[in-house]
Amino acid sequence: MKSIAQITRRLARLRFLSGAALVLGLVLGPAGCSTRRSGSASPAPAAPARYARLELNDGKKWVVDKPMMAHLRNLEQAVVEFDRTPGKNHALLASEIQEHLGRLVTHCTMEGKAHDELHKWLMPFLGLSADYSKAAELQVQQQKLQEIRHALRVFNEYFE
């Protein structure tokens, strides 16, 4: 069992690393992403407002590179496991989410329209995860976690 000091040090390290990755993603992400339109994309029905600009690939999901998808699936798994965990430590989950996002952003290998569409989803998600990390009140943490769950459902509607 980890001591409180070990957990505190890990959380501090994760917050620093995830904060750095978030800043890097916000700074470099838009610069590396084009918003050009392709005639091959089809609009998806009823995308939630935050993700309204997402498009499908001729009615199909966009393929995310396997190494990048692994980070997204790990993030998703952390959210699923949180529901099974007694004590539900939102700060720890927020740090795990930030850690996975940091790895995703720093290991981005995608290009082209699939990359552009992924960033349409990712940029709002980065902001949402930052809001979740900053939330101090339980009610706000629960609300932000619900939004994260919803965003992950949206992700799975557009990407594989």
N, C-alpha and C positions, 0 to 999 in steps of 0.2 A: 504494500500500500504506500502511495506517495505521501510525503509530508506536505503540510500546508505551505511551507517555504518553497518546496520544489514546484508545487502547482502555481504559486504566485510568480516565481521566476519564469516558468514556462509561459504563463499568460502574458507577462510583460514582454518576453521575447517575441511571442506570436503577434502581439499588438504592434510592436515595432516593425516586424517584417511585413505583416499584412498592410500596415499603414503605408510603408514604403512601396509595396507592390500596387496598392490602390492608387497612390499618387502617380506612379510610373504608368499605370494603365490609363488613367485619366488624361495624362499629358501626352503620351505616345499613341494611345488608342485612336483618337480622332484623326491624328496626323497620318496614321497608316491606313486608315479606312476611307474608302471612296463611297460616296452616296450615289454613284451612277446607277442608272436603271438599265436593266437588261430585258429584252423582249422575251426571254425564255422563262421569266418568273410569272407565276400566277398569284393573284392576291388570295389570301386565306380568308375564310368567312369568319366574321365576328371576333377579331382579335381584341383583347382587352385594351383599353385606352392607352396605357403605358407602352404597350407593344403593338399599337395599331399599324405601324408601318411595316411590320414583318410580312414577308411574302414566302410562299412555298415555291419549290422548284418544279414548275409545270405540274402542280398538284401533288408533288411528292415532298417528303422531308429532305432537308439538306443533310449531307453526310459530314460529320465532324471527325477530324483526324483522330485516330485511336488514342494516341498519347494525351491529347487534349480532353477527349471524352472521358478518359480514366479520372482526371481531376474533377470533372463535373459529376461523374457517378460517385466518387468519394464524398463530394460535398452533399449530394443527394442522400447518400447512405448515412451521413452524420445527422441529417435532419430526421430521417426515419428512426434511427437509433435513439435520438433524443426523446421521442415519444415513449420509448420503452424504458427509459432511465429514471429511476426514482431520484427525487431531489431536483431534477430539471434545472441545471445551472445554465442560464441563458448566456452569461458572460463566456463560459467555456465553449458553448456551441458557436457563439459569434466569432470567437477566436479561430475555431476550426474552419468555419466558413471562409473567413478572411485568409487563412493559410492556404486552403484549396484554391481560392480565387487568385491569390498571389502566384501560386505555381502555374495555374492556367495562363495567366497573363504573361508571365516570364517565359513560358514555353510555347508561345503561339507559333504555329507553323502553317496555318491556313492562308490561302490567298484567294483572290477572285470573289465572285458573287457569294459563295457560301461563307467566306470570311466576313464580308460586308453584312450579311444577314445575321450572322452570329453576333456581331458587334451591336446591331440594333437591339438585340436582346440583352447583351452583356452590359452595355453602358448603364441602362436603368437599374440592372441588377446590382452593379457595383455600388451605386448610390443607396439602394435599398439595404444592402448588407452593411454599409457604413452607418446608416441610420439605426439598424439593429444593434450594431456594436456600441453605439453611443447611448442607446436607451437605458435609462436607470430605473424607471418605474415598471413594475411587473405588467401592468395593463398595456403599456406601450410595447414592451418586449413581446408580449403575446400577439399583439396586433401586427407587428413587423414580421414575426415568425409566420403568421397566417399569410401575409403578403409574399414571403419567401416561398412558402409551399405552393401558392398560386403561380408564382413566376416559374417554378420548376415544372409545374403542369404545362404551362405555356411552352416552355423550352421543349418538352417532350412531344408537343403537337407539331413543332416545326423542325426538329433536329433529331438525328439518329446517329 
